[in-house]
Amino acid sequence: MNSPSSLMMTISQPEQEKLIDKLQIFKIQGKDKRGCTILRIIGKLFPARIVSVEAVNKYVQEKIYPSLEQRQFSIVYVHTGVNRSENFPGIAALRSICDAMPENVKDHLKAVYFLHPSLQSRLFLAIFGRLIFTGGIYWKLNYVTRLEFLWEHVKRKEIEMPEFVYEFEEELDDYRPMTDYGMEGDHPRVYIDSTAEPAVSMYSMRCIA
């Protein structure tokens, strides 16, 4: 069986960029309820075994970031169905991708909604989150356990979700815990926005570490 590195060598960087575009891993679509543009990222679609960090950085630098330089935006990261061996690029790769984000783009990022976090992802970010998400991004992360809680902050009709996300939600309905916290964290932060009503109460990840 070919190793991930050998697979990358068989696919040129331009082909990798075309694959990223075809899979629509990164897509600018819709707005949240504060009026911020949404960058939707589908983790399950990320082909970590065959796409290099260089290809990802070049793609987002050319196709995504130019559209976000002049406007406030939020990220909706969909973690549903992510498999560590198939979709996780590694700590160094995540750090590289984050560091490559231009400062003017980071300045316009208002929130990161992390949909369907697993226990493993929570533990991972508790340990490595501050190392990976620099430039203040770590403090903007918010766990969202269910779609219903995401729709409280994102305009539902303006963002598409893959079918497997809804299928996962149905599975959660069958095994729903007695208490479902929605936006999770140990200490609440309240964001007061004059354009939204009522004030949005969310929970930060910062005290998990």
BALOBA-1460 file (C-alpha; in Angstrom, 3 decimals):
// residues 209
<rec num="1" residu="m" x="0.000" y="0.000" z="0.000"/>
<rec num="2" residu="n" x="1.271" y="3.458" z="-0.876"/>
<rec num="3" residu="s" x="2.198" y="5.776" z="1.987"/>
<rec num="4" residu="p" x="0.550" y="9.209" z="2.224"/>
<rec num="5" residu="s" x="3.790" y="10.879" z="1.107"/>
<rec num="6" residu="s" x="4.094" y="8.635" z="-1.943"/>
<rec num="7" residu="l" x="0.465" y="9.316" z="-2.850"/>
<rec num="8" residu="m" x="1.122" y="13.060" z="-2.732"/>
<rec num="9" residu="m" x="4.063" y="12.590" z="-5.065"/>
<rec num="10" residu="t" x="1.801" y="10.946" z="-7.657"/>
<rec num="11" residu="i" x="-0.522" y="13.964" z="-7.737"/>
<rec num="12" residu="s" x="0.918" y="17.287" z="-8.814"/>
<rec num="13" residu="q" x="0.198" y="20.389" z="-6.741"/>
<rec num="14" residu="p" x="-2.067" y="21.900" z="-9.426"/>
<rec num="15" residu="e" x="-4.039" y="18.641" z="-9.451"/>
<rec num="16" residu="q" x="-4.294" y="18.748" z="-5.675"/>
<rec num="17" residu="e" x="-5.644" y="22.290" z="-5.854"/>
<rec num="18" residu="k" x="-8.208" y="21.209" z="-8.435"/>
<rec num="19" residu="l" x="-9.270" y="18.373" z="-6.136"/>
<rec num="20" residu="i" x="-9.716" y="20.780" z="-3.204"/>
<rec num="21" residu="d" x="-11.858" y="23.000" z="-5.418"/>
<rec num="22" residu="k" x="-13.908" y="20.096" z="-6.791"/>
<rec num="23" residu="l" x="-14.671" y="18.719" z="-3.325"/>
<rec num="24" residu="q" x="-15.774" y="22.183" z="-2.128"/>
<rec num="25" residu="i" x="-14.008" y="21.714" z="1.197"/>
<rec num="26" residu="f" x="-13.835" y="25.491" z="1.568"/>
<rec num="27" residu="k" x="-16.856" y="27.490" z="0.457"/>
<rec num="28" residu="i" x="-17.912" y="31.076" z="1.090"/>
<rec num="29" residu="q" x="-21.643" y="30.900" z="1.538"/>
<rec num="30" residu="g" x="-24.328" y="32.825" z="3.403"/>
<rec num="31" residu="k" x="-24.148" y="35.005" z="6.515"/>
<rec num="32" residu="d" x="-24.518" y="34.606" z="10.236"/>
<rec num="33" residu="k" x="-27.119" y="36.560" z="12.181"/>
<rec num="34" residu="r" x="-24.639" y="39.338" z="12.920"/>
<rec num="35" residu="g" x="-24.275" y="39.915" z="9.195"/>
<rec num="36" residu="c" x="-20.849" y="38.288" z="8.873"/>
<rec num="37" residu="t" x="-20.024" y="36.293" z="5.752"/>
<rec num="38" residu="i" x="-19.664" y="32.542" z="6.343"/>
<rec num="39" residu="l" x="-16.669" y="30.438" z="5.332"/>
<rec num="40" residu="r" x="-17.921" y="26.850" z="5.508"/>
<rec num="41" residu="i" x="-15.301" y="24.107" z="5.909"/>
<rec num="42" residu="i" x="-16.275" y="20.418" z="5.643"/>
<rec num="43" residu="g" x="-13.706" y="18.344" z="7.530"/>
<rec num="44" residu="k" x="-14.849" y="14.947" z="6.242"/>
<rec num="45" residu="l" x="-14.161" y="15.978" z="2.648"/>
<rec num="46" residu="f" x="-10.528" y="16.903" z="3.343"/>
<rec num="47" residu="p" x="-8.263" y="14.308" z="1.649"/>
<rec num="48" residu="a" x="-5.370" y="14.622" z="4.106"/>
<rec num="49" residu="r" x="-3.585" y="11.551" z="2.747"/>
<rec num="50" residu="i" x="-3.171" y="12.937" z="-0.766"/>
<rec num="51" residu="v" x="-3.170" y="16.731" z="-0.409"/>
<rec num="52" residu="s" x="-0.158" y="18.653" z="0.833"/>
<rec num="53" residu="v" x="-0.115" y="21.678" z="3.133"/>
<rec num="54" residu="e" x="1.483" y="23.682" z="0.330"/>
<rec num="55" residu="a" x="-1.462" y="22.927" z="-1.963"/>
<rec num="56" residu="v" x="-4.000" y="23.906" z="0.706"/>
<rec num="57" residu="n" x="-2.200" y="27.156" z="1.506"/>
<rec num="58" residu="k" x="-1.890" y="28.101" z="-2.157"/>
<rec num="59" residu="y" x="-5.558" y="27.327" z="-2.766"/>
<rec num="60" residu="v" x="-6.910" y="29.395" z="0.129"/>
<rec num="61" residu="q" x="-4.463" y="32.227" z="-0.571"/>
<rec num="62" residu="e" x="-5.690" y="32.486" z="-4.163"/>
<rec num="63" residu="k" x="-9.325" y="31.393" z="-3.984"/>
<rec num="64" residu="i" x="-10.605" y="32.153" z="-0.472"/>
<rec num="65" residu="y" x="-8.713" y="34.867" z="1.385"/>
<rec num="66" residu="p" x="-9.002" y="37.603" z="-1.293"/>
<rec num="67" residu="s" x="-12.774" y="37.478" z="-0.829"/>
<rec num="68" residu="l" x="-12.468" y="37.919" z="2.940"/>
<rec num="69" residu="e" x="-9.904" y="40.710" z="3.186"/>
<rec num="70" residu="q" x="-12.434" y="43.511" z="3.200"/>
<rec num="71" residu="r" x="-15.325" y="42.044" z="5.187"/>
<rec num="72" residu="q" x="-16.092" y="40.538" z="8.544"/>
<rec num="73" residu="f" x="-16.627" y="36.786" z="8.468"/>
<rec num="74" residu="s" x="-17.207" y="33.718" z="10.599"/>
<rec num="75" residu="i" x="-16.102" y="30.144" z="10.027"/>
<rec num="76" residu="v" x="-18.439" y="27.167" z="10.264"/>
<rec num="77" residu="y" x="-16.242" y="24.088" z="10.570"/>
<rec num="78" residu="v" x="-18.210" y="20.846" z="10.157"/>
<rec num="79" residu="h" x="-16.454" y="18.040" z="12.039"/>
<rec num="80" residu="t" x="-19.165" y="15.467" z="11.377"/>
<rec num="81" residu="g" x="-17.763" y="12.104" z="10.258"/>
<rec num="82" residu="v" x="-14.105" y="13.121" z="10.389"/>
<rec num="83" residu="n" x="-11.730" y="10.161" z="10.560"/>
<rec num="84" residu="r" x="-8.309" y="10.871" z="12.006"/>
<rec num="85" residu="s" x="-6.454" y="8.552" z="9.606"/>
<rec num="86" residu="e" x="-8.180" y="9.989" z="6.519"/>
<rec num="87" residu="n" x="-9.057" y="13.626" z="7.209"/>
<rec num="88" residu="f" x="-6.577" y="14.909" z="9.813"/>
<rec num="89" residu="p" x="-3.563" y="16.700" z="8.268"/>
<rec num="90" residu="g" x="-1.471" y="16.716" z="11.470"/>
<rec num="91" residu="i" x="-0.504" y="19.317" z="14.054"/>
<rec num="92" residu="a" x="2.308" y="20.864" z="12.004"/>
<rec num="93" residu="a" x="0.033" y="21.164" z="8.985"/>
<rec num="94" residu="l" x="-2.764" y="22.850" z="10.942"/>
<rec num="95" residu="r" x="-0.284" y="25.278" z="12.458"/>
<rec num="96" residu="s" x="1.133" y="26.070" z="9.015"/>
<rec num="97" residu="i" x="-2.319" y="26.676" z="7.533"/>
<rec num="98" residu="c" x="-3.283" y="28.959" z="10.417"/>
<rec num="99" residu="d" x="-0.007" y="30.875" z="10.322"/>
<rec num="100" residu="a" x="-0.393" y="31.421" z="6.579"/>
<rec num="101" residu="m" x="-3.655" y="33.316" z="7.089"/>
<rec num="102" residu="p" x="-2.949" y="37.006" z="6.380"/>
<rec num="103" residu="e" x="-3.227" y="39.327" z="9.369"/>
<rec num="104" residu="n" x="-5.905" y="41.453" z="7.729"/>
<rec num="105" residu="v" x="-8.008" y="38.321" z="7.239"/>
<rec num="106" residu="k" x="-7.491" y="37.227" z="10.869"/>
<rec num="107" residu="d" x="-8.567" y="40.676" z="11.995"/>
<rec num="108" residu="h" x="-11.889" y="40.260" z="10.178"/>
<rec num="109" residu="l" x="-12.618" y="36.818" z="11.662"/>
<rec num="110" residu="k" x="-15.320" y="37.169" z="14.314"/>
<rec num="111" residu="a" x="-16.196" y="33.597" z="15.322"/>
<rec num="112" residu="v" x="-15.451" y="29.939" z="14.602"/>
<rec num="113" residu="y" x="-18.368" y="27.535" z="15.033"/>
<rec num="114" residu="f" x="-17.091" y="23.969" z="15.532"/>
<rec num="115" residu="l" x="-20.028" y="21.691" z="14.670"/>
<rec num="116" residu="h" x="-20.284" y="18.151" z="16.113"/>
<rec num="117" residu="p" x="-17.004" y="18.054" z="18.052"/>
<rec num="118" residu="s" x="-15.919" y="14.605" z="19.190"/>
<rec num="119" residu="l" x="-14.408" y="13.878" z="22.592"/>
<rec num="120" residu="q" x="-11.062" y="13.284" z="20.868"/>
<rec num="121" residu="s" x="-11.181" y="16.662" z="19.126"/>
<rec num="122" residu="r" x="-11.999" y="18.418" z="22.393"/>
<rec num="123" residu="l" x="-9.062" y="16.767" z="24.153"/>
<rec num="124" residu="f" x="-6.772" y="17.505" z="21.216"/>
<rec num="125" residu="l" x="-7.685" y="21.196" z="21.144"/>
<rec num="126" residu="a" x="-7.462" y="21.448" z="24.920"/>
<rec num="127" residu="i" x="-3.817" y="20.395" z="24.614"/>
<rec num="128" residu="f" x="-2.756" y="21.908" z="21.306"/>
<rec num="129" residu="g" x="-5.360" y="24.611" z="20.588"/>
<rec num="130" residu="r" x="-3.288" y="27.586" z="21.735"/>
<rec num="131" residu="l" x="-0.285" y="26.273" z="19.800"/>
<rec num="132" residu="i" x="-2.199" y="25.823" z="16.540"/>
<rec num="133" residu="f" x="-4.693" y="28.675" z="16.514"/>
<rec num="134" residu="t" x="-2.575" y="31.773" z="16.972"/>
<rec num="135" residu="g" x="-3.393" y="35.424" z="16.428"/>
<rec num="136" residu="g" x="-6.420" y="35.326" z="18.717"/>
<rec num="137" residu="i" x="-8.245" y="32.635" z="16.727"/>
<rec num="138" residu="y" x="-8.279" y="30.164" z="19.625"/>
<rec num="139" residu="w" x="-10.427" y="32.484" z="21.733"/>
<rec num="140" residu="k" x="-13.034" y="32.696" z="18.962"/>
<rec num="141" residu="l" x="-13.689" y="28.946" z="18.893"/>
<rec num="142" residu="n" x="-17.141" y="27.765" z="19.955"/>
<rec num="143" residu="y" x="-18.282" y="24.139" z="20.177"/>
<rec num="144" residu="v" x="-21.727" y="23.535" z="18.691"/>
<rec num="145" residu="t" x="-23.185" y="20.130" z="19.518"/>
<rec num="146" residu="r" x="-26.306" y="20.257" z="17.346"/>
<rec num="147" residu="l" x="-27.501" y="21.919" z="14.164"/>
<rec num="148" residu="e" x="-30.408" y="23.486" z="16.020"/>
<rec num="149" residu="f" x="-27.934" y="25.526" z="18.067"/>
<rec num="150" residu="l" x="-25.966" y="26.514" z="14.971"/>
<rec num="151" residu="w" x="-29.145" y="27.889" z="13.399"/>
<rec num="152" residu="e" x="-29.475" y="30.242" z="16.356"/>
<rec num="153" residu="h" x="-26.379" y="32.056" z="15.070"/>
<rec num="154" residu="v" x="-26.269" y="31.275" z="11.335"/>
<rec num="155" residu="k" x="-28.956" y="31.919" z="8.737"/>
<rec num="156" residu="r" x="-30.172" y="28.423" z="7.964"/>
<rec num="157" residu="k" x="-31.433" y="29.012" z="4.439"/>
<rec num="158" residu="e" x="-28.152" y="30.551" z="3.300"/>
<rec num="159" residu="i" x="-25.765" y="27.685" z="4.045"/>
<rec num="160" residu="e" x="-25.784" y="24.158" z="2.617"/>
<rec num="161" residu="m" x="-24.979" y="21.100" z="4.720"/>
<rec num="162" residu="p" x="-24.066" y="17.679" z="3.315"/>
<rec num="163" residu="e" x="-26.645" y="14.942" z="3.745"/>
<rec num="164" residu="f" x="-24.405" y="13.002" z="6.116"/>
<rec num="165" residu="v" x="-24.672" y="15.875" z="8.615"/>
<rec num="166" residu="y" x="-28.456" y="15.458" z="8.793"/>
<rec num="167" residu="e" x="-28.084" y="11.684" z="9.024"/>
<rec num="168" residu="f" x="-25.760" y="12.146" z="11.997"/>
<rec num="169" residu="e" x="-28.323" y="14.444" z="13.604"/>
<rec num="170" residu="e" x="-30.923" y="11.688" z="13.285"/>
<rec num="171" residu="e" x="-28.558" y="9.311" z="15.056"/>
<rec num="172" residu="l" x="-28.147" y="11.862" z="17.835"/>
<rec num="173" residu="d" x="-31.926" y="12.056" z="18.174"/>
<rec num="174" residu="d" x="-31.971" y="8.330" z="18.933"/>
<rec num="175" residu="y" x="-29.311" y="8.651" z="21.647"/>
<rec num="176" residu="r" x="-29.838" y="12.221" z="22.799"/>
<rec num="177" residu="p" x="-28.559" y="12.843" z="26.334"/>
<rec num="178" residu="m" x="-30.895" y="14.239" z="28.950"/>
<rec num="179" residu="t" x="-28.945" y="17.513" z="28.882"/>
<rec num="180" residu="d" x="-27.797" y="18.995" z="25.587"/>
<rec num="181" residu="y" x="-25.804" y="22.170" z="26.134"/>
<rec num="182" residu="g" x="-25.556" y="23.424" z="22.560"/>
<rec num="183" residu="m" x="-22.757" y="25.986" z="22.721"/>
<rec num="184" residu="e" x="-20.410" y="24.397" z="25.232"/>
<rec num="185" residu="g" x="-17.676" y="25.569" z="27.545"/>
<rec num="186" residu="d" x="-16.899" y="26.059" z="31.185"/>
<rec num="187" residu="h" x="-17.324" y="29.823" z="31.418"/>
<rec num="188" residu="p" x="-19.799" y="31.879" z="29.389"/>
<rec num="189" residu="r" x="-18.906" y="34.886" z="27.320"/>
<rec num="190" residu="v" x="-21.686" y="37.208" z="26.245"/>
<rec num="191" residu="y" x="-21.407" y="38.860" z="22.838"/>
<rec num="192" residu="i" x="-23.543" y="41.953" z="22.599"/>
<rec num="193" residu="d" x="-24.314" y="42.978" z="19.056"/>
<rec num="194" residu="s" x="-26.604" y="45.878" z="18.302"/>
<rec num="195" residu="t" x="-27.622" y="44.231" z="15.003"/>
<rec num="196" residu="a" x="-28.809" y="41.000" z="16.607"/>
<rec num="197" residu="e" x="-31.589" y="40.349" z="19.080"/>
<rec num="198" residu="p" x="-31.456" y="39.123" z="21.708"/>
<rec num="199" residu="a" x="-27.821" y="39.313" z="22.826"/>
<rec num="200" residu="v" x="-26.022" y="36.081" z="21.930"/>
<rec num="201" residu="s" x="-24.803" y="34.038" z="24.873"/>
<rec num="202" residu="m" x="-22.107" y="31.572" z="23.872"/>
<rec num="203" residu="y" x="-19.576" y="29.394" z="25.593"/>
<rec num="204" residu="s" x="-15.870" y="29.582" z="24.921"/>
<rec num="205" residu="m" x="-13.443" y="26.672" z="24.747"/>
<rec num="206" residu="r" x="-10.743" y="28.521" z="26.601"/>
<rec num="207" residu="c" x="-11.213" y="26.922" z="30.023"/>
<rec num="208" residu="i" x="-11.230" y="23.345" z="28.714"/>
<rec num="209" residu="a" x="-7.426" y="23.382" z="28.529"/>
